[in-house]
Amino acid sequence: MSLLIPVFALLSVSVAPDDLQARLDQLVLDMEEARVEYHVPGMTLAVVKDGEIVLVKAFGEQDLATGKSMTVETLLPIGSSTKAFTSTAIGMLVDDGKMDWDDPVQEHLPQLVLQIRSDDEEDQATIRDLLCHRTGFPRMGVLWAGAPATNDEIFEAASRAIPQAGFREAFLYNNVMYLGAGEASAAAAGMPWPELIKTRILSPLEMNQTEVTSSGAISSDRLSTGYKWNTDTETFDVQKFRKIETCAPAGSICSTPEDMARWVRFQLNEGMVEDRVLITGDSLDETYVPHVQMMPDMHYGLGWMLEEWNGREIIQHGGNIDGYSATVAFMPEENIGFCLLMNSMPTAMQEASKPMVWRALLEDPESEVVRELGDLSLYTGSYTANFASFKNAIMEITAKDGTLFINVPGQMDYELVPPGEGEEKWPFKMTDTVAVSFHPDDTGEITFMKMYQGGITFEIPREGTALPPGPLTESEARHLLGAYEQTNEMVNSRVDEIKLDNGWLVIDIPQQMAFKLLPPDEDGKWVFRDIEDLALSFTVSGDGSVDELIIYQSGMEFPGKRVGGAPTSTDDDVEPLPNLEELFALRAAWENTLQEPGEAFEIQGELNVPSAGAEGSFDLVMMSPDRWRIDTAFGPFGDVSLAINGDYGAEVGDFYEDRRLGGTELELMKLGQGLLFGSWGSNFQSLEVTGWSEIDDVQYVQIEAMPAVFNQPFILHIDPSTGALRKADIWTYAPNMGPFPMELHFGEIKEFDDVSWPETWWLFAEDTGEIRYNVESITRLKDVPEDTFQLKEFSAEESES
């Protein structure tokens, strides 16, 4: 391929002095620039090189209301970076002969009896399994993030939980498993987990400013305020500090940059402090061994995430908790590492910081190489993204001061670094883990760009142009096309669709994206074009028809049975799709049986989170999509009440800080509830029938519903005979994270007195599991008081703060 940049004439070269202090000074400047760009109010940074702490620095403010500056003594939560402390302490107990990595959990913690899914009846979850998140249970947040339940209550619920995946088959992040590992280590050590961490790690490392418990951090008076950047108002929202006493071994530590630098130095020094061995090299190395694959280019060890940067091993772990983020990372072969603690969450600064530090310490000081790049307008313009969470999203390439910028919707303008000689990728200046390249047609006109991130390549056509066609014709691919329902219990009921898109066979995975497939290799496997570690094959029956596909990932197989037949050879034979008017007529007939004007429904029933073993109850009063209230109770794990009334929204409970709702969060709440009850035509900006889908061998009509205030679609799957909704791929909202995708499913319609209603509905996401609502009764309510749809803690007249 010819160079994309027309002219690479070298004009001048000047080399900065190869001096560590100069590098660190530049790193500080770059970090400060990135802090502002990524909306981080304040942060602290420490860098370790060759056994020395070479930089400790504070940036920004720890309290925006008072203007108080961040200092290197300010306490900031390290969140899940705590997990490596737990695994290291267990390694020390392994050295002492008090534990073994492969001890069954019950040997040290009899009250935690996990119901794992394994073909071997002798299998038991071990300490190692808990530490690498491969037990088959997702997050179990309901057990620890609400009311302060006791350990016994948490372990009792976890012991009756139903696994979502097979034992040791998948990475499913779970904080309760770390609570179990921490309590097991406490039992083996004969002391509480906080005391174990202080005695075996903090005191020998002289991490004297670090607090192990949330209560200790609060009482210290050194704790920074936490924030979240509000993209709707473009202001910072204060986030209440979350106490993590009920799950301390997973994320309760708060620390300072110098203390965390001592921790990084200890890791790089192979478990030694000066001449004293705190943990043997063998036990420490065990925490760095890949145990389960997280994604194509990342594995999980025991409390550490394992990846590479430019061919070098990186050992790292982030931390995220309401209002705070952290990154702890080191590179053993280069004997360097750092920690970055921030009072904002979520923030892309976590990932951006790693290549910034590595470049500063390892690469030649940035030379001022001035290159004539030619006419940058060749690249500028609008590019249309349709991948991951982007749906017809415009990424704008602009030129300023002799370089290019890319505007990522909902994020910011990222500066691009020109490619080197013979290269085509323009890395993002703030993080070289993301890059783009520009691709011309035969005339030299740029027609599309590629974006590289996380081991995946995304193609993004320039507005008004099309991507190059693939190698297949419709007749060659037709017998493979259609819907395939996953039968692996980890993703059971997920329906993937094989399509032909511009000559490429693609697999469209719900809530992810459509992945292009390379033509089959000699083994009949269609490798994912942009992810080499993924492939699929088709199973052909005796009559030559295709009845199954198998996805191969991380040594696992995910079979999917075909639902419905393959498309026929002519469009005339394909069942015609009903139009919106026909579907709405069916739905209107159903809606009219539900409610009289001014009437509301009260729906009561039981709540169940099978993968966490948690049970509770709910009471939902609905008058319309923008006028409803739900009260839920999970016994010892907490309660929550949520009320919506037009522009009023509020939530009060044990899982998040009591607050008013607004902006995107409020609108997504209305849209989700409106799918249960309401007029879709008025709830969404546009609706389009896009094809057929298959769920449990039944054919449904697929509708793409685009919200007015959110740039990602909801995908609705409708019964063409009744207009009833069977499933929806939706977007919901977490206060400490923002929008995220979930599946909303509906059970069979049942008669409740004179009301027809789904007997159950449930929400599902792979990392959180299923939340199921089982209806027990429905009552019609007359003359509902207006204050039903508001919470006493927040009056309707009260303005949002």
Rosetta blueprint (number, residue, H / E / L):
1 M L
2 S L
3 L L
4 L L
5 I L
6 P L
7 V L
8 F L
9 A E
10 L E
11 L E
12 S E
13 V L
14 S L
15 V L
16 A L
17 P L
18 D L
19 D L
20 L H
21 Q H
22 A H
23 R H
24 L H
25 D H
26 Q H
27 L H
28 V H
29 L H
30 D H
31 M H
32 E H
33 E H
34 A H
35 R H
36 V H
37 E H
38 Y L
39 H L
40 V L
41 P L
42 G E
43 M E
44 T E
45 L E
46 A E
47 V E
48 V E
49 K E
50 D L
51 G L
52 E E
53 I E
54 V E
55 L E
56 V E
57 K E
58 A E
59 F E
60 G E
61 E E
62 Q E
63 D E
64 L L
65 A L
66 T L
67 G L
68 K E
69 S E
70 M L
71 T L
72 V L
73 E L
74 T L
75 L E
76 L E
77 P E
78 I L
79 G H
80 S H
81 S H
82 T H
83 K H
84 A H
85 F H
86 T H
87 S H
88 T H
89 A H
90 I H
91 G H
92 M H
93 L H
94 V H
95 D H
96 D H
97 G L
98 K L
99 M L
100 D L
101 W L
102 D L
103 D L
104 P E
105 V H
106 Q H
107 E H
108 H H
109 L L
110 P L
111 Q L
112 L L
113 V L
114 L L
115 Q L
116 I L
117 R L
118 S L
119 D L
120 D L
121 E L
122 E L
123 D L
124 Q L
125 A L
126 T E
127 I H
128 R H
129 D H
130 L H
131 L H
132 C L
133 H L
134 R L
135 T L
136 G L
137 F L
138 P L
139 R L
140 M L
141 G H
142 V H
143 L H
144 W H
145 A L
146 G L
147 A L
148 P L
149 A L
150 T L
151 N H
152 D H
153 E H
154 I H
155 F H
156 E H
157 A H
158 A H
159 S H
160 R L
161 A L
162 I L
163 P L
164 Q L
165 A L
166 G L
167 F L
168 R L
169 E L
170 A L
171 F L
172 L L
173 Y L
174 N L
175 N H
176 V H
177 M H
178 Y H
179 L H
180 G H
181 A H
182 G H
183 E H
184 A H
185 S H
186 A H
187 A H
188 A H
189 A H
190 G L
191 M L
192 P L
193 W H
194 P H
195 E H
196 L H
197 I H
198 K H
199 T H
200 R H
201 I H
202 L H
203 S H
204 P H
205 L H
206 E L
207 M L
208 N L
209 Q L
210 T L
211 E E
212 V L
213 T L
214 S H
215 S H
216 G H
217 A H
218 I H
219 S H
220 S L
221 D L
222 R L
223 L E
224 S L
225 T L
226 G E
227 Y E
228 K E
229 W E
230 N E
231 T L
232 D L
233 T L
234 E L
235 T E
236 F E
237 D E
238 V E
239 Q E
240 K L
241 F L
242 R L
243 K L
244 I L
245 E H
246 T H
247 C H
248 A H
249 P H
250 A H
251 G H
252 S L
253 I L
254 C E
255 S E
256 T L
257 P H
258 E H
259 D H
260 M H
261 A H
262 R H
263 W H
264 V H
265 R H
266 F H
267 Q H
268 L H
269 N L
270 E L
271 G L
272 M E
273 V E
274 E L
275 D L
276 R E
277 V E
278 L L
279 I L
280 T L
281 G H
282 D H
283 S H
284 L H
285 D H
286 E H
287 T H
288 Y L
289 V L
290 P L
291 H L
292 V E
293 Q E
294 M E
295 M E
296 P L
297 D L
298 M E
299 H E
300 Y E
301 G L
302 L L
303 G L
304 W L
305 M E
306 L E
307 E E
308 E E
309 W E
310 N L
311 G L
312 R E
313 E E
314 I E
315 I E
316 Q E
317 H E
318 G E
319 G E
320 N E
321 I E
322 D L
323 G L
324 Y E
325 S E
326 A E
327 T E
328 V E
329 A E
330 F E
331 M E
332 P H
333 E H
334 E H
335 N L
336 I E
337 G E
338 F E
339 C E
340 L E
341 L E
342 M E
343 N L
344 S E
345 M L
346 P L
347 T L
348 A L
349 M H
350 Q H
351 E H
352 A H
353 S H
354 K H
355 P H
356 M H
357 V H
358 W H
359 R H
360 A H
361 L H
362 L H
363 E L
364 D L
365 P L
366 E L
367 S L
368 E L
369 V L
370 V E
371 R E
372 E E
373 L L
374 G L
375 D L
376 L H
377 S H
378 L H
379 Y L
380 T L
381 G E
382 S E
383 Y E
384 T E
385 A E
386 N L
387 F L
388 A L
389 S L
390 F L
391 K L
392 N L
393 A E
394 I E
395 M E
396 E E
397 I E
398 T E
399 A E
400 K E
401 D L
402 G L
403 T E
404 L E
405 F E
406 I E
407 N E
408 V L
409 P L
410 G L
411 Q L
412 M L
413 D E
414 Y E
415 E E
416 L E
417 V L
418 P L
419 P L
420 G L
421 E L
422 G L
423 E L
424 E L
425 K L
426 W E
427 P E
428 F E
429 K L
430 M L
431 T L
432 D L
433 T L
434 V E
435 A E
436 V E
437 S E
438 F E
439 H E
440 P E
441 D L
442 D L
443 T L
444 G L
445 E L
446 I E
447 T E
448 F E
449 M E
450 K E
451 M E
452 Y E
453 Q E
454 G L
455 G L
456 I E
457 T E
458 F E
459 E E
460 I E
461 P E
462 R E
463 E L
464 G L
465 T L
466 A L
467 L L
468 P L
469 P L
470 G L
471 P L
472 L L
473 T L
474 E H
475 S H
476 E H
477 A H
478 R H
479 H H
480 L H
481 L L
482 G E
483 A E
484 Y E
485 E E
486 Q E
487 T L
488 N L
489 E H
490 M H
491 V H
492 N L
493 S L
494 R L
495 V E
496 D E
497 E E
498 I E
499 K E
500 L E
501 D E
502 N L
503 G L
504 W E
505 L E
506 V E
507 I E
508 D E
509 I L
510 P L
511 Q L
512 Q L
513 M L
514 A E
515 F E
516 K E
517 L E
518 L L
519 P L
520 P L
521 D L
522 E L
523 D L
524 G L
525 K L
526 W E
527 V E
528 F E
529 R L
530 D L
531 I L
532 E L
533 D L
534 L E
535 A E
536 L E
537 S E
538 F E
539 T E
540 V E
541 S L
542 G L
543 D L
544 G L
545 S L
546 V E
547 D E
548 E E
549 L E
550 I E
551 I E
552 Y E
553 Q E
554 S L
555 G L
556 M E
557 E E
558 F E
559 P E
560 G E
561 K E
562 R E
563 V E
564 G L
565 G L
566 A L
567 P L
568 T L
569 S L
570 T L
571 D H
572 D H
573 D H
574 V L
575 E L
576 P L
577 L L
578 P L
579 N L
580 L H
581 E H
582 E H
583 L H
584 F H
585 A H
586 L H
587 R H
588 A H
589 A H
590 W H
591 E H
592 N L
593 T L
594 L L
595 Q L
596 E L
597 P L
598 G L
599 E L
600 A E
601 F E
602 E E
603 I E
604 Q E
605 G E
606 E E
607 L E
608 N E
609 V E
610 P H
611 S H
612 A H
613 G L
614 A E
615 E E
616 G E
617 S E
618 F E
619 D E
620 L E
621 V E
622 M E
623 M E
624 S E
625 P L
626 D L
627 R E
628 W E
629 R E
630 I E
631 D E
632 T E
633 A E
634 F L
635 G H
636 P H
637 F H
638 G L
639 D E
640 V E
641 S E
642 L E
643 A E
644 I E
645 N E
646 G L
647 D L
648 Y E
649 G E
650 A E
651 E E
652 V E
653 G E
654 D L
655 F L
656 Y L
657 E L
658 D L
659 R E
660 R E
661 L L
662 G L
663 G H
664 T H
665 E H
666 L H
667 E H
668 L H
669 M H
670 K H
671 L H
672 G H
673 Q H
674 G H
675 L H
676 L H
677 F L
678 G L
679 S L
680 W H
681 G H
682 S H
683 N H
684 F L
685 Q L
686 S E
687 L E
688 E E
689 V E
690 T E
691 G E
692 W E
693 S E
694 E E
695 I E
696 D L
697 D L
698 V E
699 Q E
700 Y E
701 V E
702 Q E
703 I E
704 E E
705 A E
706 M E
707 P L
708 A L
709 V L
710 F L
711 N L
712 Q L
713 P L
714 F E
715 I E
716 L E
717 H E
718 I E
719 D L
720 P L
721 S L
722 T L
723 G L
724 A L
725 L E
726 R E
727 K E
728 A E
729 D E
730 I E
731 W E
732 T E
733 Y E
734 A E
735 P L
736 N L
737 M L
738 G E
739 P E
740 F E
741 P E
742 M E
743 E E
744 L E
745 H E
746 F E
747 G L
748 E L
749 I E
750 K E
751 E E
752 F E
753 D L
754 D L
755 V E
756 S E
757 W E
758 P E
759 E L
760 T E
761 W E
762 W E
763 L E
764 F E
765 A E
766 E L
767 D L
768 T L
769 G E
770 E E
771 I E
772 R E
773 Y E
774 N E
775 V E
776 E E
777 S E
778 I E
779 T E
780 R E
781 L E
782 K L
783 D L
784 V L
785 P L
786 E H
787 D H
788 T H
789 F H
790 Q L
791 L E
792 K L
793 E L
794 F E
795 S L
796 A L
797 E L
798 E L
799 S L
800 E L
801 S L
